[in-house]
Amino acid sequence: MEITVNGEKTAIEEMSVLSFLQKIDIDPKRVAVELNLDILPKADYDSTLLKGGDQLEIVHFVGGGR
């Protein structure tokens, strides 16, 4: 199936949001995920299955400052 991740179409097998993040080597504790224009609570990453046509936006937290 095909989903869109940060604006790029990506072919994946059926899996949860958590599994997808792990597959692309992203620590789920260090990102926020928007699924189809809604912020997805971290508690739902494992139970939310991705479907064809879904749109994911993955935002990394970056530390900085003085």
HTML snippet that shows the backbone in 3Dmol.js (N, CA, C, O; Angstrom):
<script src="https://3Dmol.org/build/3Dmol-min.js"></script>
<div id="view" style="width:600px;height:400px;position:relative"></div>
<script>
const pdb = `
ATOM      1  N   MET A   1       0.848  -1.170   0.000  1.00  0.00           N
ATOM      2  CA  MET A   1       0.000   0.000   0.000  1.00  0.00           C
ATOM      3  C   MET A   1       0.893   1.232   0.000  1.00  0.00           C
ATOM      4  O   MET A   1       2.097   1.140   0.242  1.00  0.00           O
ATOM      5  N   GLU A   2       0.300   2.371  -0.270  1.00  0.00           N
ATOM      6  CA  GLU A   2       1.070   3.609  -0.350  1.00  0.00           C
ATOM      7  C   GLU A   2       0.540   4.634   0.644  1.00  0.00           C
ATOM      8  O   GLU A   2      -0.666   4.856   0.743  1.00  0.00           O
ATOM      9  N   ILE A   3       1.466   5.259   1.381  1.00  0.00           N
ATOM     10  CA  ILE A   3       1.137   6.360   2.275  1.00  0.00           C
ATOM     11  C   ILE A   3       2.037   7.536   1.905  1.00  0.00           C
ATOM     12  O   ILE A   3       2.992   7.382   1.143  1.00  0.00           O
ATOM     13  N   THR A   4       1.727   8.695   2.443  1.00  0.00           N
ATOM     14  CA  THR A   4       2.563   9.875   2.231  1.00  0.00           C
ATOM     15  C   THR A   4       3.199  10.243   3.572  1.00  0.00           C
ATOM     16  O   THR A   4       2.509  10.427   4.574  1.00  0.00           O
ATOM     17  N   VAL A   5       4.528  10.347   3.569  1.00  0.00           N
ATOM     18  CA  VAL A   5       5.273  10.676   4.786  1.00  0.00           C
ATOM     19  C   VAL A   5       6.045  11.966   4.535  1.00  0.00           C
ATOM     20  O   VAL A   5       6.926  12.023   3.677  1.00  0.00           O
ATOM     21  N   ASN A   6       5.699  12.993   5.295  1.00  0.00           N
ATOM     22  CA  ASN A   6       6.338  14.311   5.145  1.00  0.00           C
ATOM     23  C   ASN A   6       6.366  14.737   3.679  1.00  0.00           C
ATOM     24  O   ASN A   6       7.370  15.253   3.187  1.00  0.00           O
ATOM     25  N   GLY A   7       5.242  14.512   2.991  1.00  0.00           N
ATOM     26  CA  GLY A   7       5.091  14.972   1.619  1.00  0.00           C
ATOM     27  C   GLY A   7       5.603  14.033   0.539  1.00  0.00           C
ATOM     28  O   GLY A   7       5.461  14.330  -0.647  1.00  0.00           O
ATOM     29  N   GLU A   8       6.203  12.896   0.925  1.00  0.00           N
ATOM     30  CA  GLU A   8       6.743  11.954  -0.053  1.00  0.00           C
ATOM     31  C   GLU A   8       5.974  10.642  -0.002  1.00  0.00           C
ATOM     32  O   GLU A   8       5.756  10.090   1.076  1.00  0.00           O
ATOM     33  N   LYS A   9       5.567  10.145  -1.155  1.00  0.00           N
ATOM     34  CA  LYS A   9       4.845   8.876  -1.229  1.00  0.00           C
ATOM     35  C   LYS A   9       5.804   7.734  -0.906  1.00  0.00           C
ATOM     36  O   LYS A   9       6.940   7.704  -1.380  1.00  0.00           O
ATOM     37  N   THR A  10       5.323   6.796  -0.090  1.00  0.00           N
ATOM     38  CA  THR A  10       6.135   5.676   0.372  1.00  0.00           C
ATOM     39  C   THR A  10       5.298   4.411   0.335  1.00  0.00           C
ATOM     40  O   THR A  10       4.159   4.412   0.802  1.00  0.00           O
ATOM     41  N   ALA A  11       5.841   3.331  -0.211  1.00  0.00           N
ATOM     42  CA  ALA A  11       5.157   2.042  -0.227  1.00  0.00           C
ATOM     43  C   ALA A  11       5.559   1.259   1.020  1.00  0.00           C
ATOM     44  O   ALA A  11       6.744   1.096   1.311  1.00  0.00           O
ATOM     45  N   ILE A  12       4.545   0.773   1.758  1.00  0.00           N
ATOM     46  CA  ILE A  12       4.809  -0.014   2.971  1.00  0.00           C
ATOM     47  C   ILE A  12       3.836  -1.177   3.034  1.00  0.00           C
ATOM     48  O   ILE A  12       2.840  -1.215   2.311  1.00  0.00           O
ATOM     49  N   GLU A  13       4.140  -2.125   3.911  1.00  0.00           N
ATOM     50  CA  GLU A  13       3.189  -3.189   4.235  1.00  0.00           C
ATOM     51  C   GLU A  13       2.325  -2.689   5.384  1.00  0.00           C
ATOM     52  O   GLU A  13       2.650  -1.673   5.999  1.00  0.00           O
ATOM     53  N   GLU A  14       1.242  -3.375   5.683  1.00  0.00           N
ATOM     54  CA  GLU A  14       0.391  -2.956   6.797  1.00  0.00           C
ATOM     55  C   GLU A  14       1.161  -3.077   8.098  1.00  0.00           C
ATOM     56  O   GLU A  14       1.757  -4.113   8.388  1.00  0.00           O
ATOM     57  N   MET A  15       1.140  -1.989   8.887  1.00  0.00           N
ATOM     58  CA  MET A  15       1.815  -1.977  10.183  1.00  0.00           C
ATOM     59  C   MET A  15       1.282  -0.821  11.010  1.00  0.00           C
ATOM     60  O   MET A  15       0.578   0.056  10.510  1.00  0.00           O
ATOM     61  N   SER A  16       1.636  -0.842  12.291  1.00  0.00           N
ATOM     62  CA  SER A  16       1.239   0.246  13.183  1.00  0.00           C
ATOM     63  C   SER A  16       2.168   1.441  12.984  1.00  0.00           C
ATOM     64  O   SER A  16       3.233   1.328  12.378  1.00  0.00           O
ATOM     65  N   VAL A  17       1.744   2.573  13.502  1.00  0.00           N
ATOM     66  CA  VAL A  17       2.580   3.774  13.459  1.00  0.00           C
ATOM     67  C   VAL A  17       3.890   3.504  14.194  1.00  0.00           C
ATOM     68  O   VAL A  17       4.958   3.879  13.711  1.00  0.00           O
ATOM     69  N   LEU A  18       3.818   2.857  15.358  1.00  0.00           N
ATOM     70  CA  LEU A  18       5.025   2.547  16.123  1.00  0.00           C
ATOM     71  C   LEU A  18       5.974   1.673  15.310  1.00  0.00           C
ATOM     72  O   LEU A  18       7.174   1.944  15.265  1.00  0.00           O
ATOM     73  N   SER A  19       5.459   0.638  14.673  1.00  0.00           N
ATOM     74  CA  SER A  19       6.298  -0.242  13.860  1.00  0.00           C
ATOM     75  C   SER A  19       6.946   0.514  12.710  1.00  0.00           C
ATOM     76  O   SER A  19       8.109   0.277  12.384  1.00  0.00           O
ATOM     77  N   PHE A  20       6.195   1.428  12.092  1.00  0.00           N
ATOM     78  CA  PHE A  20       6.751   2.218  10.999  1.00  0.00           C
ATOM     79  C   PHE A  20       7.891   3.094  11.498  1.00  0.00           C
ATOM     80  O   PHE A  20       8.941   3.165  10.861  1.00  0.00           O
ATOM     81  N   LEU A  21       7.696   3.761  12.629  1.00  0.00           N
ATOM     82  CA  LEU A  21       8.760   4.601  13.186  1.00  0.00           C
ATOM     83  C   LEU A  21      10.003   3.776  13.481  1.00  0.00           C
ATOM     84  O   LEU A  21      11.118   4.202  13.180  1.00  0.00           O
ATOM     85  N   GLN A  22       9.818   2.602  14.067  1.00  0.00           N
ATOM     86  CA  GLN A  22      10.954   1.731  14.368  1.00  0.00           C
ATOM     87  C   GLN A  22      11.642   1.275  13.086  1.00  0.00           C
ATOM     88  O   GLN A  22      12.870   1.195  13.034  1.00  0.00           O
ATOM     89  N   LYS A  23      10.854   0.974  12.047  1.00  0.00           N
ATOM     90  CA  LYS A  23      11.410   0.509  10.772  1.00  0.00           C
ATOM     91  C   LYS A  23      12.298   1.575  10.131  1.00  0.00           C
ATOM     92  O   LYS A  23      13.292   1.243   9.486  1.00  0.00           O
ATOM     93  N   ILE A  24      11.950   2.844  10.302  1.00  0.00           N
ATOM     94  CA  ILE A  24      12.754   3.915   9.706  1.00  0.00           C
ATOM     95  C   ILE A  24      13.720   4.531  10.731  1.00  0.00           C
ATOM     96  O   ILE A  24      14.222   5.640  10.546  1.00  0.00           O
ATOM     97  N   ASP A  25      13.965   3.785  11.809  1.00  0.00           N
ATOM     98  CA  ASP A  25      14.953   4.161  12.837  1.00  0.00           C
ATOM     99  C   ASP A  25      14.693   5.512  13.478  1.00  0.00           C
ATOM    100  O   ASP A  25      15.606   6.319  13.650  1.00  0.00           O
ATOM    101  N   ILE A  26      13.436   5.749  13.830  1.00  0.00           N
ATOM    102  CA  ILE A  26      13.072   6.969  14.548  1.00  0.00           C
ATOM    103  C   ILE A  26      12.601   6.594  15.944  1.00  0.00           C
ATOM    104  O   ILE A  26      11.736   5.734  16.109  1.00  0.00           O
ATOM    105  N   ASP A  27      13.177   7.247  16.948  1.00  0.00           N
ATOM    106  CA  ASP A  27      12.789   7.024  18.338  1.00  0.00           C
ATOM    107  C   ASP A  27      11.428   7.697  18.564  1.00  0.00           C
ATOM    108  O   ASP A  27      11.325   8.921  18.482  1.00  0.00           O
ATOM    109  N   PRO A  28      10.387   6.906  18.847  1.00  0.00           N
ATOM    110  CA  PRO A  28       9.056   7.494  19.000  1.00  0.00           C
ATOM    111  C   PRO A  28       8.946   8.496  20.153  1.00  0.00           C
ATOM    112  O   PRO A  28       8.013   9.299  20.183  1.00  0.00           O
ATOM    113  N   LYS A  29       9.873   8.457  21.085  1.00  0.00           N
ATOM    114  CA  LYS A  29       9.848   9.402  22.204  1.00  0.00           C
ATOM    115  C   LYS A  29      10.304  10.794  21.779  1.00  0.00           C
ATOM    116  O   LYS A  29      10.040  11.771  22.479  1.00  0.00           O
ATOM    117  N   ARG A  30      10.986  10.894  20.640  1.00  0.00           N
ATOM    118  CA  ARG A  30      11.595  12.156  20.237  1.00  0.00           C
ATOM    119  C   ARG A  30      10.893  12.814  19.053  1.00  0.00           C
ATOM    120  O   ARG A  30      11.432  13.734  18.437  1.00  0.00           O
ATOM    121  N   VAL A  31       9.673  12.332  18.733  1.00  0.00           N
ATOM    122  CA  VAL A  31       8.938  12.917  17.616  1.00  0.00           C
ATOM    123  C   VAL A  31       7.475  13.138  17.977  1.00  0.00           C
ATOM    124  O   VAL A  31       6.950  12.553  18.924  1.00  0.00           O
ATOM    125  N   ALA A  32       6.843  13.987  17.204  1.00  0.00           N
ATOM    126  CA  ALA A  32       5.389  14.123  17.233  1.00  0.00           C
ATOM    127  C   ALA A  32       4.897  13.625  15.880  1.00  0.00           C
ATOM    128  O   ALA A  32       5.544  13.848  14.857  1.00  0.00           O
ATOM    129  N   VAL A  33       3.748  12.949  15.878  1.00  0.00           N
ATOM    130  CA  VAL A  33       3.202  12.398  14.641  1.00  0.00           C
ATOM    131  C   VAL A  33       1.815  12.976  14.395  1.00  0.00           C
ATOM    132  O   VAL A  33       0.949  12.969  15.270  1.00  0.00           O
ATOM    133  N   GLU A  34       1.635  13.472  13.186  1.00  0.00           N
ATOM    134  CA  GLU A  34       0.317  13.924  12.735  1.00  0.00           C
ATOM    135  C   GLU A  34      -0.152  12.901  11.693  1.00  0.00           C
ATOM    136  O   GLU A  34       0.551  12.630  10.719  1.00  0.00           O
ATOM    137  N   LEU A  35      -1.326  12.349  11.903  1.00  0.00           N
ATOM    138  CA  LEU A  35      -1.905  11.367  10.984  1.00  0.00           C
ATOM    139  C   LEU A  35      -3.181  11.955  10.408  1.00  0.00           C
ATOM    140  O   LEU A  35      -4.140  12.219  11.134  1.00  0.00           O
ATOM    141  N   ASN A  36      -3.184  12.156   9.107  1.00  0.00           N
ATOM    142  CA  ASN A  36      -4.348  12.714   8.418  1.00  0.00           C
ATOM    143  C   ASN A  36      -4.840  14.006   9.075  1.00  0.00           C
ATOM    144  O   ASN A  36      -6.031  14.186   9.332  1.00  0.00           O
ATOM    145  N   LEU A  37      -3.890  14.887   9.335  1.00  0.00           N
ATOM    146  CA  LEU A  37      -4.132  16.241   9.862  1.00  0.00           C
ATOM    147  C   LEU A  37      -4.499  16.298  11.347  1.00  0.00           C
ATOM    148  O   LEU A  37      -4.850  17.366  11.847  1.00  0.00           O
ATOM    149  N   ASP A  38      -4.424  15.173  12.059  1.00  0.00           N
ATOM    150  CA  ASP A  38      -4.688  15.150  13.503  1.00  0.00           C
ATOM    151  C   ASP A  38      -3.448  14.673  14.244  1.00  0.00           C
ATOM    152  O   ASP A  38      -2.805  13.707  13.831  1.00  0.00           O
ATOM    153  N   ILE A  39      -3.111  15.351  15.344  1.00  0.00           N
ATOM    154  CA  ILE A  39      -1.995  14.907  16.182  1.00  0.00           C
ATOM    155  C   ILE A  39      -2.374  13.568  16.800  1.00  0.00           C
ATOM    156  O   ILE A  39      -3.452  13.423  17.377  1.00  0.00           O
ATOM    157  N   LEU A  40      -1.484  12.595  16.677  1.00  0.00           N
ATOM    158  CA  LEU A  40      -1.724  11.261  17.226  1.00  0.00           C
ATOM    159  C   LEU A  40      -1.047  11.158  18.592  1.00  0.00           C
ATOM    160  O   LEU A  40       0.167  11.339  18.687  1.00  0.00           O
ATOM    161  N   PRO A  41      -1.810  10.869  19.653  1.00  0.00           N
ATOM    162  CA  PRO A  41      -1.186  10.711  20.976  1.00  0.00           C
ATOM    163  C   PRO A  41      -0.184   9.550  20.970  1.00  0.00           C
ATOM    164  O   PRO A  41      -0.426   8.516  20.347  1.00  0.00           O
ATOM    165  N   LYS A  42       0.926   9.729  21.658  1.00  0.00           N
ATOM    166  CA  LYS A  42       1.955   8.684  21.713  1.00  0.00           C
ATOM    167  C   LYS A  42       1.386   7.353  22.200  1.00  0.00           C
ATOM    168  O   LYS A  42       1.832   6.293  21.761  1.00  0.00           O
ATOM    169  N   ALA A  43       0.421   7.399  23.086  1.00  0.00           N
ATOM    170  CA  ALA A  43      -0.184   6.179  23.615  1.00  0.00           C
ATOM    171  C   ALA A  43      -0.895   5.369  22.526  1.00  0.00           C
ATOM    172  O   ALA A  43      -1.150   4.177  22.700  1.00  0.00           O
ATOM    173  N   ASP A  44      -1.213   6.020  21.403  1.00  0.00           N
ATOM    174  CA  ASP A  44      -1.930   5.343  20.317  1.00  0.00           C
ATOM    175  C   ASP A  44      -1.016   4.856  19.195  1.00  0.00           C
ATOM    176  O   ASP A  44      -1.499   4.227  18.253  1.00  0.00           O
ATOM    177  N   TYR A  45       0.275   5.123  19.265  1.00  0.00           N
ATOM    178  CA  TYR A  45       1.186   4.737  18.177  1.00  0.00           C
ATOM    179  C   TYR A  45       1.120   3.236  17.893  1.00  0.00           C
ATOM    180  O   TYR A  45       1.080   2.828  16.732  1.00  0.00           O
ATOM    181  N   ASP A  46       1.106   2.419  18.937  1.00  0.00           N
ATOM    182  CA  ASP A  46       1.154   0.967  18.745  1.00  0.00           C
ATOM    183  C   ASP A  46      -0.184   0.401  18.265  1.00  0.00           C
ATOM    184  O   ASP A  46      -0.204  -0.596  17.544  1.00  0.00           O
ATOM    185  N   SER A  47      -1.280   1.011  18.646  1.00  0.00           N
ATOM    186  CA  SER A  47      -2.595   0.463  18.305  1.00  0.00           C
ATOM    187  C   SER A  47      -3.190   1.052  17.020  1.00  0.00           C
ATOM    188  O   SER A  47      -4.242   0.602  16.565  1.00  0.00           O
ATOM    189  N   THR A  48      -2.527   2.052  16.435  1.00  0.00           N
ATOM    190  CA  THR A  48      -3.044   2.689  15.222  1.00  0.00           C
ATOM    191  C   THR A  48      -2.384   2.076  13.998  1.00  0.00           C
ATOM    192  O   THR A  48      -1.177   2.214  13.799  1.00  0.00           O
ATOM    193  N   LEU A  49      -3.180   1.397  13.177  1.00  0.00           N
ATOM    194  CA  LEU A  49      -2.664   0.795  11.954  1.00  0.00           C
ATOM    195  C   LEU A  49      -2.724   1.802  10.812  1.00  0.00           C
ATOM    196  O   LEU A  49      -3.704   2.530  10.652  1.00  0.00           O
ATOM    197  N   LEU A  50      -1.661   1.824  10.030  1.00  0.00           N
ATOM    198  CA  LEU A  50      -1.627   2.677   8.852  1.00  0.00           C
ATOM    199  C   LEU A  50      -2.433   2.034   7.740  1.00  0.00           C
ATOM    200  O   LEU A  50      -2.437   0.812   7.588  1.00  0.00           O
ATOM    201  N   LYS A  51      -3.120   2.871   6.958  1.00  0.00           N
ATOM    202  CA  LYS A  51      -3.945   2.400   5.844  1.00  0.00           C
ATOM    203  C   LYS A  51      -3.499   3.098   4.570  1.00  0.00           C
ATOM    204  O   LYS A  51      -2.922   4.184   4.619  1.00  0.00           O
ATOM    205  N   GLY A  52      -3.764   2.478   3.439  1.00  0.00           N
ATOM    206  CA  GLY A  52      -3.425   3.086   2.166  1.00  0.00           C
ATOM    207  C   GLY A  52      -4.032   4.469   2.052  1.00  0.00           C
ATOM    208  O   GLY A  52      -5.203   4.670   2.376  1.00  0.00           O
ATOM    209  N   GLY A  53      -3.234   5.428   1.590  1.00  0.00           N
ATOM    210  CA  GLY A  53      -3.709   6.795   1.436  1.00  0.00           C
ATOM    211  C   GLY A  53      -3.482   7.667   2.657  1.00  0.00           C
ATOM    212  O   GLY A  53      -3.688   8.879   2.591  1.00  0.00           O
ATOM    213  N   ASP A  54      -3.057   7.072   3.785  1.00  0.00           N
ATOM    214  CA  ASP A  54      -2.799   7.883   4.986  1.00  0.00           C
ATOM    215  C   ASP A  54      -1.694   8.891   4.713  1.00  0.00           C
ATOM    216  O   ASP A  54      -0.802   8.665   3.895  1.00  0.00           O
ATOM    217  N   GLN A  55      -1.783  10.017   5.428  1.00  0.00           N
ATOM    218  CA  GLN A  55      -0.758  11.055   5.354  1.00  0.00           C
ATOM    219  C   GLN A  55      -0.150  11.236   6.737  1.00  0.00           C
ATOM    220  O   GLN A  55      -0.844  11.589   7.690  1.00  0.00           O
ATOM    221  N   LEU A  56       1.143  10.993   6.835  1.00  0.00           N
ATOM    222  CA  LEU A  56       1.880  11.155   8.090  1.00  0.00           C
ATOM    223  C   LEU A  56       2.790  12.362   7.989  1.00  0.00           C
ATOM    224  O   LEU A  56       3.439  12.577   6.965  1.00  0.00           O
ATOM    225  N   GLU A  57       2.834  13.136   9.037  1.00  0.00           N
ATOM    226  CA  GLU A  57       3.845  14.168   9.198  1.00  0.00           C
ATOM    227  C   GLU A  57       4.585  13.817  10.482  1.00  0.00           C
ATOM    228  O   GLU A  57       3.976  13.684  11.543  1.00  0.00           O
ATOM    229  N   ILE A  58       5.887  13.669  10.378  1.00  0.00           N
ATOM    230  CA  ILE A  58       6.716  13.316  11.533  1.00  0.00           C
ATOM    231  C   ILE A  58       7.613  14.507  11.832  1.00  0.00           C
ATOM    232  O   ILE A  58       8.396  14.940  10.986  1.00  0.00           O
ATOM    233  N   VAL A  59       7.490  15.031  13.047  1.00  0.00           N
ATOM    234  CA  VAL A  59       8.249  16.220  13.443  1.00  0.00           C
ATOM    235  C   VAL A  59       9.213  15.829  14.548  1.00  0.00           C
ATOM    236  O   VAL A  59       8.809  15.306  15.587  1.00  0.00           O
ATOM    237  N   HIS A  60      10.509  16.092  14.309  1.00  0.00           N
ATOM    238  CA  HIS A  60      11.541  15.794  15.302  1.00  0.00           C
ATOM    239  C   HIS A  60      11.695  16.962  16.252  1.00  0.00           C
ATOM    240  O   HIS A  60      11.624  18.122  15.847  1.00  0.00           O
ATOM    241  N   PHE A  61      11.908  16.645  17.529  1.00  0.00           N
ATOM    242  CA  PHE A  61      12.211  17.668  18.509  1.00  0.00           C
ATOM    243  C   PHE A  61      13.705  17.955  18.464  1.00  0.00           C
ATOM    244  O   PHE A  61      14.517  17.029  18.454  1.00  0.00           O
ATOM    245  N   VAL A  62      14.068  19.223  18.436  1.00  0.00           N
ATOM    246  CA  VAL A  62      15.464  19.610  18.379  1.00  0.00           C
ATOM    247  C   VAL A  62      15.761  20.515  19.564  1.00  0.00           C
ATOM    248  O   VAL A  62      15.080  21.516  19.784  1.00  0.00           O
ATOM    249  N   GLY A  63      16.779  20.151  20.318  1.00  0.00           N
ATOM    250  CA  GLY A  63      17.190  20.975  21.446  1.00  0.00           C
ATOM    251  C   GLY A  63      18.083  22.105  20.970  1.00  0.00           C
ATOM    252  O   GLY A  63      18.673  22.033  19.891  1.00  0.00           O
ATOM    253  N   GLY A  64      18.175  23.114  21.755  1.00  0.00           N
ATOM    254  CA  GLY A  64      19.051  24.228  21.377  1.00  0.00           C
ATOM    255  C   GLY A  64      18.977  25.317  22.406  1.00  0.00           C
ATOM    256  O   GLY A  64      18.409  25.148  23.485  1.00  0.00           O
ATOM    257  N   GLY A  65      19.546  26.408  22.066  1.00  0.00           N
ATOM    258  CA  GLY A  65      19.547  27.531  22.980  1.00  0.00           C
ATOM    259  C   GLY A  65      20.896  27.707  23.639  1.00  0.00           C
ATOM    260  O   GLY A  65      21.900  27.128  23.224  1.00  0.00           O
ATOM    261  N   ARG A  66      20.888  28.507  24.658  1.00  0.00           N
ATOM    262  CA  ARG A  66      22.149  28.799  25.350  1.00  0.00           C
ATOM    263  C   ARG A  66      22.178  28.192  26.696  1.00  0.00           C
ATOM    264  O   ARG A  66      23.165  28.337  27.417  1.00  0.00           O
TER     265      ARG A  66
END
`;
const viewer = $3Dmol.createViewer("view");
viewer.addModel(pdb, "pdb");
viewer.setStyle({}, {cartoon: {color: "spectrum"}});
viewer.zoomTo();
viewer.render();
</script>
